[in-house]
Amino acid sequence: MERQSALESLSALAHDARLDVFRLLVRAGPEGLAAGEIAAALDIRANTLSNNLTILASAGLVRSAREGRSIRYFAQMETMRDLLGFLLRDCCGGRAELCQPVLDQIACKC
């Protein structure tokens, strides 16, 4: 991950509602959640949720798939893994391989 992408991801997550949405989608796992389910679970108005999902999607943190009249959203765990890798790249006195077990633990085949 490049610095600009990391900044975009961190900026997208630096909002309480967007952080809640992302964490909810992480908990939902590979099944994801429909927009209406997200709105109900977090008590967010549909238009507010839509704006927040757009920001998360632009940062590559969520993806969507249309299912009939509904849209289902999924956490992009690979982007989060890349972000964490970027943040940990210089850890441990420049020995990033020491942090690899942490990254391996959060790897998700979602």
C-alpha positions in Angstrom: 0.0 0.0 0.0 1.2 3.5 -0.9 1.2 6.4 1.5 -1.7 8.2 -0.3 -3.9 5.0 -0.2 -3.1 4.6 3.5 -4.2 8.2 4.2 -7.4 7.7 2.3 -8.2 4.6 4.3 -7.4 6.2 7.6 -9.4 9.3 6.7 -12.4 7.2 5.7 -12.3 5.3 9.1 -11.8 8.6 11.1 -15.5 9.1 11.5 -17.6 7.3 14.1 -20.4 6.1 11.8 -18.0 4.9 9.1 -15.9 3.1 11.7 -19.1 1.4 13.1 -20.2 0.4 9.6 -16.8 -1.1 8.8 -16.6 -3.0 12.1 -20.2 -4.3 11.6 -19.2 -5.6 8.1 -16.1 -7.2 9.5 -18.3 -9.1 12.0 -20.8 -10.0 9.3 -18.0 -11.9 7.5 -18.1 -13.1 3.9 -21.9 -13.0 3.8 -21.9 -9.2 4.2 -25.0 -7.2 5.0 -27.7 -5.5 2.9 -27.8 -1.7 3.2 -31.1 -1.9 5.1 -29.6 -4.3 7.6 -26.7 -2.0 8.2 -29.0 1.0 8.7 -31.2 -0.9 11.1 -28.3 -2.3 13.1 -26.7 1.1 13.5 -29.8 3.2 13.6 -28.5 5.4 10.7 -30.8 7.1 8.1 -30.5 5.6 4.6 -29.1 8.8 3.0 -26.5 9.2 5.7 -25.5 5.6 5.4 -25.3 5.9 1.6 -22.9 8.8 1.9 -20.7 6.9 4.4 -20.7 3.7 2.3 -19.6 5.7 -0.7 -16.6 7.1 1.2 -15.7 3.7 2.5 -16.0 2.2 -1.0 -13.8 5.0 -2.5 -11.1 4.2 0.0 -11.4 0.5 -1.0 -12.6 -0.6 2.4 -16.0 -2.0 1.3 -17.4 -3.5 -1.9 -20.9 -3.9 -2.9 -23.0 -6.3 -5.0 -26.5 -5.8 -6.2 -29.1 -8.4 -5.2 -32.3 -7.5 -7.0 -33.5 -4.2 -5.5 -31.0 -4.4 -2.6 -27.3 -3.8 -2.4 -25.2 -6.0 -0.2 -21.9 -4.7 1.3 -18.8 -6.5 2.3 -15.7 -5.5 4.2 -12.6 -5.5 2.0 -10.3 -7.3 4.4 -7.4 -7.3 2.0 -7.4 -3.5 2.0 -7.3 -3.5 5.8 -4.5 -6.1 5.8 -2.6 -3.8 3.4 -3.2 -0.8 5.6 -2.0 -2.6 8.7 1.0 -3.9 6.8 1.8 -0.3 5.8 1.5 0.9 9.4 3.7 -2.0 10.6 6.3 -1.9 7.8 8.9 -0.1 9.9 8.1 -1.8 13.2 10.5 -3.7 15.4 13.6 -1.6 14.5 13.0 -2.0 10.8 12.5 -5.8 11.0 9.0 -6.0 9.6 9.2 -9.8 9.4 8.7 -9.8 13.2 5.2 -8.3 12.6 4.3 -10.8 10.0 2.6 -13.2 12.5 0.2 -10.3 13.4 -0.7 -9.8 9.8 -1.1 -13.5 9.2 -3.5 -13.7 12.1 -5.8 -11.1 10.7 -5.7 -12.5 7.2 -9.3 -13.2 6.1 -10.4 -15.2 3.0 -13.5 -13.1 2.8 
